[in-house]
């Protein structure tokens, strides 16, 4: 209780101007986190997602990725959701 090992991670997603809060523990698998992102983005679980930092580098979707705050907007991660129909949606993740 209250120890760092039991703390949760929070990632805020800006989805069409609405902030979505994604909460997960350090014990979640990358697949679990990806499914949470898909749910927050309103896409199916089998949608291919990629997380990109402001310089264009790919960021691993896992429990060790840096968390962000709802109000801090200096840096952004872009989340691209690509469907099998080649429909692409670009969304932002706010990162401090």
N, CA, C and O atoms as CSV, one atom per row, in Angstrom:
chain,resi,resn,atom,element,x,y,z
A,1,UNK,N,N,0.829,-1.169,0.000
A,1,UNK,CA,C,0.000,0.000,0.000
A,1,UNK,C,C,0.878,1.238,0.000
A,1,UNK,O,O,1.631,1.466,0.947
A,2,UNK,N,N,0.789,2.041,-1.055
A,2,UNK,CA,C,1.563,3.258,-1.131
A,2,UNK,C,C,2.985,3.074,-1.606
A,2,UNK,O,O,3.702,4.058,-1.788
A,3,UNK,N,N,3.415,1.844,-1.812
A,3,UNK,CA,C,4.783,1.634,-2.274
A,3,UNK,C,C,4.864,1.833,-3.778
A,3,UNK,O,O,3.850,1.775,-4.474
A,4,UNK,N,N,6.040,2.062,-4.265
A,4,UNK,CA,C,6.243,2.294,-5.696
A,4,UNK,C,C,5.870,1.074,-6.522
A,4,UNK,O,O,5.465,1.207,-7.677
A,5,UNK,N,N,6.002,-0.106,-5.947
A,5,UNK,CA,C,5.708,-1.319,-6.706
A,5,UNK,C,C,4.220,-1.483,-6.999
A,5,UNK,O,O,3.849,-2.183,-7.941
A,6,UNK,N,N,3.361,-0.843,-6.194
A,6,UNK,CA,C,1.927,-0.986,-6.412
A,6,UNK,C,C,1.317,0.223,-7.112
A,6,UNK,O,O,0.102,0.272,-7.308
A,7,UNK,N,N,2.135,1.194,-7.490
A,7,UNK,CA,C,1.588,2.403,-8.100
A,7,UNK,C,C,1.167,2.154,-9.542
A,7,UNK,O,O,1.705,1.283,-10.226
A,8,UNK,N,N,0.203,2.932,-9.982
A,8,UNK,CA,C,-0.305,2.820,-11.337
A,8,UNK,C,C,0.304,3.891,-12.222
A,8,UNK,O,O,0.688,4.958,-11.741
A,9,UNK,N,N,0.393,3.610,-13.511
A,9,UNK,CA,C,0.881,4.562,-14.503
A,9,UNK,C,C,-0.336,5.175,-15.186
A,9,UNK,O,O,-1.360,4.511,-15.351
A,10,UNK,N,N,-0.226,6.434,-15.581
A,10,UNK,CA,C,-1.323,7.119,-16.256
A,10,UNK,C,C,-0.799,7.754,-17.528
A,10,UNK,O,O,0.221,8.443,-17.511
A,11,UNK,N,N,-1.492,7.525,-18.629
A,11,UNK,CA,C,-1.203,8.171,-19.906
A,11,UNK,C,C,-2.480,8.882,-20.328
A,11,UNK,O,O,-3.560,8.291,-20.329
A,12,UNK,N,N,-2.347,10.164,-20.689
A,12,UNK,CA,C,-3.493,10.930,-21.166
A,12,UNK,C,C,-3.439,11.009,-22.684
A,12,UNK,O,O,-2.414,11.373,-23.261
A,13,UNK,N,N,-4.554,10.665,-23.327
A,13,UNK,CA,C,-4.670,10.727,-24.778
A,13,UNK,C,C,-5.625,11.848,-25.156
A,13,UNK,O,O,-6.693,11.987,-24.558
A,14,UNK,N,N,-5.248,12.639,-26.137
A,14,UNK,CA,C,-6.138,13.661,-26.681
A,14,UNK,C,C,-6.834,13.045,-27.892
A,14,UNK,O,O,-6.232,12.914,-28.958
A,15,UNK,N,N,-8.089,12.670,-27.730
A,15,UNK,CA,C,-8.847,12.011,-28.793
A,15,UNK,C,C,-9.936,12.967,-29.270
A,15,UNK,O,O,-10.930,13.185,-28.577
A,16,UNK,N,N,-9.740,13.527,-30.446
A,16,UNK,CA,C,-10.705,14.468,-31.024
A,16,UNK,C,C,-11.053,15.591,-30.055
A,16,UNK,O,O,-12.221,15.953,-29.916
A,17,UNK,N,N,-10.047,16.142,-29.387
A,17,UNK,CA,C,-10.246,17.251,-28.468
A,17,UNK,C,C,-10.757,16.857,-27.090
A,17,UNK,O,O,-10.974,17.725,-26.245
A,18,UNK,N,N,-10.951,15.583,-26.851
A,18,UNK,CA,C,-11.415,15.092,-25.555
A,18,UNK,C,C,-10.300,14.278,-24.909
A,18,UNK,O,O,-9.731,13.388,-25.541
A,19,UNK,N,N,-9.991,14.577,-23.665
A,19,UNK,CA,C,-8.911,13.879,-22.963
A,19,UNK,C,C,-9.411,12.528,-22.454
A,19,UNK,O,O,-10.424,12.449,-21.759
A,20,UNK,N,N,-8.683,11.468,-22.812
A,20,UNK,CA,C,-8.955,10.114,-22.323
A,20,UNK,C,C,-7.823,9.730,-21.379
A,20,UNK,O,O,-6.650,9.918,-21.702
A,21,UNK,N,N,-8.167,9.199,-20.228
A,21,UNK,CA,C,-7.183,8.781,-19.231
A,21,UNK,C,C,-7.041,7.264,-19.289
A,21,UNK,O,O,-8.022,6.541,-19.122
A,22,UNK,N,N,-5.810,6.777,-19.526
A,22,UNK,CA,C,-5.530,5.342,-19.577
A,22,UNK,C,C,-4.669,5.002,-18.360
A,22,UNK,O,O,-3.579,5.551,-18.195
A,23,UNK,N,N,-5.155,4.102,-17.511
A,23,UNK,CA,C,-4.467,3.729,-16.275
A,23,UNK,C,C,-4.082,2.257,-16.352
A,23,UNK,O,O,-4.900,1.409,-16.709
A,24,UNK,N,N,-2.818,1.958,-16.011
A,24,UNK,CA,C,-2.346,0.575,-16.022
A,24,UNK,C,C,-1.251,0.414,-14.979
A,24,UNK,O,O,-0.640,1.395,-14.556
A,25,UNK,N,N,-1.005,-0.823,-14.564
A,25,UNK,CA,C,0.042,-1.087,-13.578
A,25,UNK,C,C,1.322,-1.513,-14.283
A,25,UNK,O,O,1.327,-1.774,-15.486
A,26,UNK,N,N,2.388,-1.578,-13.529
A,26,UNK,CA,C,3.666,-1.995,-14.109
A,26,UNK,C,C,3.668,-3.477,-14.453
A,26,UNK,O,O,4.582,-3.961,-15.121
A,27,UNK,N,N,2.651,-4.196,-14.000
A,27,UNK,CA,C,2.546,-5.625,-14.285
A,27,UNK,C,C,1.766,-5.915,-15.562
A,27,UNK,O,O,1.679,-7.071,-15.977
A,28,UNK,N,N,1.197,-4.888,-16.194
A,28,UNK,CA,C,0.468,-5.084,-17.457
A,28,UNK,C,C,1.450,-5.409,-18.574
A,28,UNK,O,O,2.564,-4.887,-18.611
A,29,UNK,N,N,1.028,-6.263,-19.464
A,29,UNK,CA,C,1.858,-6.591,-20.624
A,29,UNK,C,C,1.686,-5.504,-21.681
A,29,UNK,O,O,0.696,-4.774,-21.657
A,30,UNK,N,N,2.639,-5.387,-22.610
A,30,UNK,CA,C,2.475,-4.436,-23.714
A,30,UNK,C,C,1.177,-4.667,-24.490
A,30,UNK,O,O,0.560,-3.714,-24.966
A,31,UNK,N,N,0.767,-5.918,-24.615
A,31,UNK,CA,C,-0.488,-6.238,-25.309
A,31,UNK,C,C,-1.690,-5.673,-24.541
A,31,UNK,O,O,-2.628,-5.156,-25.148
A,32,UNK,N,N,-1.662,-5.772,-23.213
A,32,UNK,CA,C,-2.741,-5.216,-22.389
A,32,UNK,C,C,-2.827,-3.703,-22.560
A,32,UNK,O,O,-3.919,-3.149,-22.685
A,33,UNK,N,N,-1.672,-3.037,-22.566
A,33,UNK,CA,C,-1.640,-1.582,-22.713
A,33,UNK,C,C,-2.145,-1.178,-24.090
A,33,UNK,O,O,-2.888,-0.205,-24.222
A,34,UNK,N,N,-1.745,-1.920,-25.110
A,34,UNK,CA,C,-2.214,-1.644,-26.469
A,34,UNK,C,C,-3.739,-1.764,-26.540
A,34,UNK,O,O,-4.396,-0.941,-27.177
A,35,UNK,N,N,-4.299,-2.782,-25.891
A,35,UNK,CA,C,-5.753,-2.949,-25.874
A,35,UNK,C,C,-6.435,-1.785,-25.165
A,35,UNK,O,O,-7.501,-1.340,-25.590
A,36,UNK,N,N,-5.828,-1.286,-24.083
A,36,UNK,CA,C,-6.380,-0.118,-23.401
A,36,UNK,C,C,-6.354,1.106,-24.315
A,36,UNK,O,O,-7.321,1.866,-24.360
A,37,UNK,N,N,-5.245,1.303,-25.048
A,37,UNK,CA,C,-5.159,2.411,-26.003
A,37,UNK,C,C,-6.236,2.280,-27.074
A,37,UNK,O,O,-6.898,3.261,-27.412
A,38,UNK,N,N,-6.415,1.081,-27.605
A,38,UNK,CA,C,-7.435,0.856,-28.645
A,38,UNK,C,C,-8.824,1.195,-28.126
A,38,UNK,O,O,-9.619,1.811,-28.836
A,39,UNK,N,N,-9.121,0.800,-26.897
A,39,UNK,CA,C,-10.418,1.112,-26.303
A,39,UNK,C,C,-10.596,2.620,-26.159
A,39,UNK,O,O,-11.657,3.152,-26.485
A,40,UNK,N,N,-9.567,3.311,-25.673
A,40,UNK,CA,C,-9.645,4.764,-25.510
A,40,UNK,C,C,-9.776,5.478,-26.852
A,40,UNK,O,O,-10.438,6.512,-26.944
A,41,UNK,N,N,-9.146,4.930,-27.895
A,41,UNK,CA,C,-9.188,5.545,-29.220
A,41,UNK,C,C,-10.457,5.191,-29.984
A,41,UNK,O,O,-10.766,5.815,-30.999
A,42,UNK,N,N,-11.192,4.195,-29.505
A,42,UNK,CA,C,-12.413,3.788,-30.175
A,42,UNK,C,C,-12.182,2.953,-31.417
A,42,UNK,O,O,-12.969,3.007,-32.362
A,43,UNK,N,N,-11.095,2.171,-31.419
A,43,UNK,CA,C,-10.795,1.287,-32.548
A,43,UNK,C,C,-10.792,-0.155,-32.044
A,43,UNK,O,O,-10.776,-0.392,-30.836
A,44,UNK,N,N,-10.806,-1.108,-32.958
A,44,UNK,CA,C,-10.829,-2.513,-32.559
A,44,UNK,C,C,-9.490,-2.939,-31.962
A,44,UNK,O,O,-8.462,-2.304,-32.197
A,45,UNK,N,N,-9.518,-4.022,-31.186
A,45,UNK,CA,C,-8.310,-4.498,-30.498
A,45,UNK,C,C,-7.215,-4.954,-31.440
A,45,UNK,O,O,-6.039,-4.925,-31.075
A,46,UNK,N,N,-7.570,-5.375,-32.644
A,46,UNK,CA,C,-6.548,-5.858,-33.573
A,46,UNK,C,C,-6.005,-4.752,-34.474
A,46,UNK,O,O,-5.309,-5.039,-35.448
A,47,UNK,N,N,-6.312,-3.495,-34.164
A,47,UNK,CA,C,-5.790,-2.368,-34.925
A,47,UNK,C,C,-4.302,-2.201,-34.640
A,47,UNK,O,O,-3.877,-2.271,-33.487
A,48,UNK,N,N,-3.514,-1.982,-35.684
A,48,UNK,CA,C,-2.074,-1.755,-35.509
A,48,UNK,C,C,-1.858,-0.340,-34.981
A,48,UNK,O,O,-2.315,0.631,-35.584
A,49,UNK,N,N,-1.159,-0.229,-33.855
A,49,UNK,CA,C,-0.855,1.073,-33.265
A,49,UNK,C,C,0.641,1.299,-33.272
A,49,UNK,O,O,1.420,0.361,-33.101
A,50,UNK,N,N,1.044,2.545,-33.470
A,50,UNK,CA,C,2.448,2.907,-33.286
A,50,UNK,C,C,2.497,4.215,-32.528
A,50,UNK,O,O,1.700,5.119,-32.780
A,51,UNK,N,N,3.428,4.315,-31.602
A,51,UNK,CA,C,3.608,5.491,-30.762
A,51,UNK,C,C,4.888,6.173,-31.205
A,51,UNK,O,O,5.946,5.546,-31.243
A,52,UNK,N,N,4.798,7.467,-31.544
A,52,UNK,CA,C,5.928,8.206,-32.097
A,52,UNK,C,C,6.166,9.448,-31.253
A,52,UNK,O,O,5.219,10.151,-30.899
A,53,UNK,N,N,7.443,9.726,-30.924
A,53,UNK,CA,C,7.767,10.922,-30.149
A,53,UNK,C,C,7.860,12.143,-31.071
A,53,UNK,O,O,7.735,12.000,-32.287
A,54,UNK,N,N,8.081,13.356,-30.508
A,54,UNK,CA,C,8.105,14.573,-31.324
A,54,UNK,C,C,9.186,14.585,-32.410
A,54,UNK,O,O,9.059,15.318,-33.390
A,55,UNK,N,N,10.238,13.792,-32.253
A,55,UNK,CA,C,11.295,13.756,-33.271
A,55,UNK,C,C,11.017,12.725,-34.353
A,55,UNK,O,O,11.778,12.616,-35.315
A,56,UNK,N,N,9.935,11.967,-34.208
A,56,UNK,CA,C,9.582,10.956,-35.194
A,56,UNK,C,C,10.075,9.561,-34.858
A,56,UNK,O,O,9.870,8.628,-35.634
A,57,UNK,N,N,10.725,9.406,-33.708
A,57,UNK,CA,C,11.230,8.091,-33.304
A,57,UNK,C,C,10.098,7.249,-32.718
A,57,UNK,O,O,9.238,7.762,-32.002
A,58,UNK,N,N,10.108,5.961,-33.028
A,58,UNK,CA,C,9.113,5.051,-32.468
A,58,UNK,C,C,9.372,4.830,-30.984
A,58,UNK,O,O,10.521,4.716,-30.555
A,59,UNK,N,N,8.304,4.772,-30.211
A,59,UNK,CA,C,8.391,4.549,-28.775
A,59,UNK,C,C,7.700,3.231,-28.461
A,59,UNK,O,O,6.597,2.972,-28.943
A,60,UNK,N,N,8.339,2.412,-27.664
A,60,UNK,CA,C,7.783,1.118,-27.281
A,60,UNK,C,C,6.565,1.314,-26.380
A,60,UNK,O,O,6.601,2.109,-25.441
A,61,UNK,N,N,5.490,0.583,-26.672
A,61,UNK,CA,C,4.304,0.613,-25.817
A,61,UNK,C,C,4.493,-0.463,-24.759
A,61,UNK,O,O,4.255,-1.644,-25.007
A,62,UNK,N,N,4.925,-0.039,-23.572
A,62,UNK,CA,C,5.149,-0.963,-22.465
A,62,UNK,C,C,5.038,-0.210,-21.146
A,62,UNK,O,O,4.945,1.017,-21.155
A,63,UNK,N,N,5.044,-0.908,-20.014
A,63,UNK,CA,C,4.859,-0.245,-18.723
A,63,UNK,C,C,5.964,0.743,-18.350
A,63,UNK,O,O,5.774,1.549,-17.439
A,64,UNK,N,N,7.109,0.701,-19.026
A,64,UNK,CA,C,8.204,1.605,-18.674
A,64,UNK,C,C,8.183,2.912,-19.463
A,64,UNK,O,O,9.034,3.772,-19.239
A,65,UNK,N,N,7.227,3.081,-20.382
A,65,UNK,CA,C,7.193,4.330,-21.152
A,65,UNK,C,C,6.857,5.482,-20.211
A,65,UNK,O,O,6.144,5.288,-19.227
A,66,UNK,N,N,7.366,6.682,-20.504
A,66,UNK,CA,C,7.146,7.811,-19.595
A,66,UNK,C,C,5.673,8.195,-19.522
A,66,UNK,O,O,4.974,8.227,-20.535
A,67,UNK,N,N,5.214,8.486,-18.303
A,67,UNK,CA,C,3.831,8.934,-18.142
A,67,UNK,C,C,3.749,10.420,-18.472
A,67,UNK,O,O,4.778,11.075,-18.638
A,68,UNK,N,N,2.560,10.946,-18.566
A,68,UNK,CA,C,2.384,12.361,-18.847
A,68,UNK,C,C,1.320,12.943,-17.931
A,68,UNK,O,O,0.746,12.240,-17.099
A,69,UNK,N,N,1.062,14.242,-18.096
A,69,UNK,CA,C,0.028,14.900,-17.315
A,69,UNK,C,C,-1.032,15.444,-18.248
A,69,UNK,O,O,-0.785,15.650,-19.436
A,70,UNK,N,N,-2.191,15.669,-17.713
A,70,UNK,CA,C,-3.309,16.143,-18.523
A,70,UNK,C,C,-3.075,17.560,-19.029
A,70,UNK,O,O,-3.508,17.897,-20.131
A,71,UNK,N,N,-2.395,18.399,-18.240
A,71,UNK,CA,C,-2.262,19.809,-18.594
A,71,UNK,C,C,-0.985,20.145,-19.353
A,71,UNK,O,O,-0.929,21.179,-20.019
A,72,UNK,N,N,0.029,19.314,-19.272
A,72,UNK,CA,C,1.317,19.614,-19.906
A,72,UNK,C,C,1.255,19.307,-21.394
A,72,UNK,O,O,0.988,18.167,-21.774
A,73,UNK,N,N,1.498,20.307,-22.248
A,73,UNK,CA,C,1.382,20.098,-23.681
A,73,UNK,C,C,2.643,20.480,-24.440
A,73,UNK,O,O,2.586,20.675,-25.654
A,74,UNK,N,N,3.770,20.592,-23.769
A,74,UNK,CA,C,5.003,20.987,-24.450
A,74,UNK,C,C,5.456,19.941,-25.455
A,74,UNK,O,O,5.852,20.290,-26.567
A,75,UNK,N,N,5.406,18.686,-25.093
A,75,UNK,CA,C,5.814,17.600,-25.981
A,75,UNK,C,C,4.601,16.738,-26.283
A,75,UNK,O,O,3.687,16.629,-25.465
A,76,UNK,N,N,4.596,16.141,-27.432
A,76,UNK,CA,C,3.487,15.272,-27.800
A,76,UNK,C,C,4.012,13.971,-28.372
A,76,UNK,O,O,5.049,13.945,-29.036
A,77,UNK,N,N,3.302,12.911,-28.115
A,77,UNK,CA,C,3.508,11.652,-28.822
A,77,UNK,C,C,2.347,11.525,-29.789
A,77,UNK,O,O,1.211,11.839,-29.433
A,78,UNK,N,N,2.603,11.082,-30.978
A,78,UNK,CA,C,1.533,10.828,-31.931
A,78,UNK,C,C,1.221,9.349,-31.927
A,78,UNK,O,O,2.120,8.511,-31.998
A,79,UNK,N,N,-0.046,9.037,-31.844
A,79,UNK,CA,C,-0.496,7.653,-31.938
A,79,UNK,C,C,-1.174,7.492,-33.282
A,79,UNK,O,O,-2.136,8.200,-33.582
A,80,UNK,N,N,-0.687,6.576,-34.089
A,80,UNK,CA,C,-1.316,6.304,-35.378
A,80,UNK,C,C,-2.041,4.979,-35.287
A,80,UNK,O,O,-1.456,3.960,-34.919
A,81,UNK,N,N,-3.296,5.000,-35.620
A,81,UNK,CA,C,-4.091,3.773,-35.656
A,81,UNK,C,C,-4.351,3.467,-37.117
A,81,UNK,O,O,-5.027,4.232,-37.806
A,82,UNK,N,N,-3.819,2.355,-37.591
A,82,UNK,CA,C,-3.977,2.012,-39.002
A,82,UNK,C,C,-4.853,0.777,-39.114
A,82,UNK,O,O,-4.522,-0.272,-38.560
A,83,UNK,N,N,-5.956,0.888,-39.817
A,83,UNK,CA,C,-6.877,-0.230,-39.990
A,83,UNK,C,C,-6.518,-0.982,-41.256
A,83,UNK,O,O,-5.747,-0.497,-42.084
A,84,UNK,N,N,-7.078,-2.162,-41.397
A,84,UNK,CA,C,-6.798,-2.972,-42.583
A,84,UNK,C,C,-7.330,-2.315,-43.851
A,84,UNK,O,O,-6.888,-2.654,-44.949
A,85,UNK,N,N,-8.260,-1.390,-43.723
A,85,UNK,CA,C,-8.797,-0.683,-44.885
A,85,UNK,C,C,-7.914,0.496,-45.277
A,85,UNK,O,O,-8.307,1.318,-46.105
A,86,UNK,N,N,-6.746,0.582,-44.698
A,86,UNK,CA,C,-5.781,1.651,-44.947
A,86,UNK,C,C,-6.312,3.007,-44.507
A,86,UNK,O,O,-5.863,4.040,-45.003
A,87,UNK,N,N,-7.259,3.011,-43.584
A,87,UNK,CA,C,-7.756,4.250,-43.013
A,87,UNK,C,C,-6.817,4.629,-41.874
A,87,UNK,O,O,-6.580,3.821,-40.976
A,88,UNK,N,N,-6.290,5.824,-41.898
A,88,UNK,CA,C,-5.315,6.237,-40.896
A,88,UNK,C,C,-5.880,7.394,-40.078
A,88,UNK,O,O,-6.438,8.345,-40.626
A,89,UNK,N,N,-5.727,7.298,-38.777
A,89,UNK,CA,C,-6.164,8.340,-37.866
A,89,UNK,C,C,-4.968,8.740,-37.014
A,89,UNK,O,O,-4.369,7.885,-36.362
A,90,UNK,N,N,-4.611,10.003,-37.003
A,90,UNK,CA,C,-3.506,10.480,-36.179
A,90,UNK,C,C,-4.066,11.172,-34.950
A,90,UNK,O,O,-4.889,12.081,-35.061
A,91,UNK,N,N,-3.617,10.739,-33.776
A,91,UNK,CA,C,-4.069,11.290,-32.514
A,91,UNK,C,C,-2.856,11.649,-31.681
A,91,UNK,O,O,-1.762,11.144,-31.934
A,92,UNK,N,N,-3.029,12.513,-30.693
A,92,UNK,CA,C,-1.904,12.962,-29.870
A,92,UNK,C,C,-1.990,12.404,-28.458
A,92,UNK,O,O,-3.077,12.245,-27.903
A,93,UNK,N,N,-0.835,12.111,-27.892
A,93,UNK,CA,C,-0.702,11.744,-26.491
A,93,UNK,C,C,0.134,12.833,-25.852
A,93,UNK,O,O,1.245,13.098,-26.313
A,94,UNK,N,N,-0.361,13.469,-24.812
A,94,UNK,CA,C,0.363,14.548,-24.150
A,94,UNK,C,C,1.408,13.959,-23.211
A,94,UNK,O,O,1.088,13.101,-22.388
A,95,UNK,N,N,2.652,14.410,-23.327
A,95,UNK,CA,C,3.742,13.860,-22.513
A,95,UNK,C,C,4.525,14.985,-21.862
A,95,UNK,O,O,4.852,15.976,-22.515
A,96,UNK,N,N,4.827,14.839,-20.579
A,96,UNK,CA,C,5.644,15.861,-19.920
A,96,UNK,C,C,7.103,15.481,-19.949
A,96,UNK,O,O,7.944,16.222,-19.440
